[in-house]
Amino acid sequence: MSKEISEYKDKIVSIFNQIIGEEESVKRGAQLMGDSILEDKVIHVIGPGGHSNMAVEEMFSRSGGLASINAILDPGTNLSHGGFRSMKVERVQGYAMAVLNSYGVGKTPNEVLLIINAYGINTMSIDCAIEARRLGVKTIAITSSSFADRIPKDHPSRHPTGANLYQSVDVFINNHLPYGDAVISIEGCEQDVGPTSTFCNCFSVNFLVFETCKYLISKGYTPPIFRSGNMPGGDEYNKHLLDKYSDKVKLLF
């Protein structure tokens, strides 16, 4: 095994151990999500910009995932429509409002919006939190305070107010993203490699799903979890969940 991949593995595990220490915040987020699910509502989830969308996909329409996830996967910020185009779009003030509206966020009381953005400084992330507050929607953020606190307030990727996502929501879950994202130095390579943000985000969202399931069970409610359609009986098992959420989850079909 190369020393670089061994070091990468160790650093990822170290980050995971730090995230495990966020249990109190995760449980508070899980209660918000669980209470909303108990009222037969969906959980809106957005990753405003670039690779943060991958954490939304991690939660959505998959084996072992909550069926009640309304994944907000806007083409404007999706990398498949242009990597650096996505970065430009996430810096456009006001764009988030139109996106949240098109996905039906805030149409009923006691909704929850989960905002996943490892850096937690860009304009779209902050606008999501601001608009959710205006709509009366509770917010959970999976992001990094240690990263956001080190970025100058006048950096071009920031919201015009200079706000940080972790300070703009009801519940903040620290994903402990290291400063700079990439963590492995290779001799002769000017820029570090080995990004960590997707690991940070996806580990955090699954931690949140686990605790949401435990909370629902404590209330005598069976968590709405999909089974793999590639397993015998999977399609049959999922049918009642698809029937229940087909009119509530925009991208389910």
N, C-alpha and C positions, 0 to 999 in steps of 0.2 A: 504494500500500500504506500502510495506517495505521501510525503510529509504534508503536502498541501491539502489533500483530501481528508487526511486524519485531523489536521488542524481545523478544517472547515466543519467537520462533524462535531468536534469538541465545542466549537464556538456556537453552533446551532443548539446543541444540547444545553449549553450554559444559558442561552437566551430562553429556551423552554423552561428551565428551572426558575428563571426570574419571573416569567409569566405565571407560573404556578403560584407564585407568591401574591398574585392579584386576586386571590379567591374571593375576598370580601366584595370587591367591586364587581366581579363576575356574577356573584350571587345576587347582587342588587339589580344588575342588568337582566338576569334570568327571571327575577320576580316580575319586572316590568313586562318582559316578553310573555311569561307564563300567564299573567293576569289578562293580557290582551288576547291570547289564544283561548283562554277560558270563556271569553266573550265572543268566540267564533270570528275573531278578526285575523287578518294576515299581519305579518311582520314585514314592513318595508325595509329593504336593504340596498344601500348604494355604496359604491366604491368610486368616489369622484376623481377620476383620472387614471389613465395608464394601467399599471399592473395591479392596482387596488381592485380593479374589476375581477381579477382572478379569485379573490376571496369571496366575492359575491357568488361567482359560479361554484365555488367550493360548497356553498350552503344550499344551492338551488337544484331541485329536480334530480336528486341522486339517492342512491342506496345509503341508508343511515342518516339521511338529512330530513329536516322538518318539511312537511308538505305545505306548511302555511307561510312559506317565504315568498314574498312578492319581490322578486329580483329586479332591480332597476339597472338595466344594462343598456345605457344610451349609446347609439352609434357614434355620437360626437366625441365621446371619450374612450371609445373602444380602440385598442391598438390595431385591430384588423383594418381599420379605415385610415390608418396613417399614424405612425408612432409619435412623431413630433407635432402632428396635427392635434393629437389628443392633448399634448401638453399645452398647446395654444388655447384649446377650447376650455380646459379647466381653469384658465386664468381670466375668462370672460365673466365679468360681473353681471349678475342677473340671469345667467343661463340656467342655473340650478332651479330657479322658480318655475320655469316652463317645463323642465323635465319632471319635477315632482308632481306638478299639476297633471301632466299627461299620464302618470301612473296612479292617479287617484289618491295621492297622499293627503290626509287631513279631511276626508269626506265625512268621517264619523268620529264620535268621541272616543277617547282613550286609545288612540293608535300609537304605535311605536315605530320610530325610524332608527335603524342601525346604520351609522356612518363609518365606513372602514377606509381609512387613509393613513398609511404608515407615517407619512411626514407631517400631516395635520396642519398645514399652513396655507394651502392654495385657496384661491378665491372661491372655487366651487364648493369645497368642503365647508368653509365658513358660511357661505350663503345657504347651504343645506340646513345648517344648524339654526341660522337666523329665520329662515322661512318656516321651518318646523315649529319654532317657538311662536311665530305669528299665527300659525294654524292650530295651536294648542296640542301639538304632537310631542310626546315624550321622546327624548333622544338619548342614544347610547353611542359612544365613540370608541372605536378600537384604533389607537394611534400612539404616538410616542412623545412624551413630554421632553425627554432628554434631547431629542433631535430638534424639536420645535424651538426650544429655549435658546439654542445656539445659532439659529438663523437670524441675520440682521432684520430689523423691522422694515427696512426699505428694500428688501430683496424683491426682484420683479415677479417671483412666483407667489408672493404673499397677497392676501386680501388687502385692499386699500386701508383698512383699519389697523392692519398689523396683528390682528387677533390670532390666537392659537385655538385649534379645534378642541383640545383637551379642556380648555377653560370655557367653552361655549356650549356645553351639553349638560344633560341631567346626570348621566353616569359616564365616567371615563375609565376605560380599561387600558392600562399601559401595556403595549406590546413590546416594549423595550428594544425598539429598533436602534442599532448602533449608529453613531454619527457617520454619515457617508454611505451607509447601507452595505457596501462591499467590505469584506473583512480579511481577505487573503492577499498578501503581497507576494509577488513572484519576481525574482531577480531579473532585471532587464525590461520589466513591464512597468511603464510609468504610472498607470492607474491600477488600484487594487481591483481584484476580481472576487467572485463569490458573494453575490448579493444575498441579503437575508430577509428583505421585507415581506416576500410572499410566505416564507416559513413563519415569520412573526404573526402575520395576519391570519393565516389558515389554522395555525395551532390555537390562536386565541378564539376564533369563531367556533371551533369544535369544542373547546372548553365551555364556551357559552351555551352551546347546544346541549352538552351533557347536563349542565346545571339547570337548564330550562326543563329538560325531561324529568329530572329529579324533583323539581318544584311541582310540576304538573301531577306527578305520581303522588306526591304528598297531599294533593288536593283531591285525590281519587279520580283523576282524569288520565285516560290513556294517551300518551304523546302521539301526535300524528306524524309518524315516521315512515318514509318510503322503504320498501324492500327492493332489492335488485330485480329488475325485470329479466335478467339473464338466469335467475334461479327458477327451478320448478315451482310453479304456483305464484311467482312474483307478480305477474300481471293481474291475477285474480285478487291477490292481497291488496294491491294498490288501487283497485277500481273504486272503492268507496271514498278513498282520499281524493282521487281525481274528480269524482262526482261532486264532492263537497267544495273543492277549491277551484274548479274550472272557471267559475264566473268571477272569482275574486283575485286570481293571480294572472296578471296580464300576459305573461310569456309562457304559460304552462303548455299551451298547444300552438 
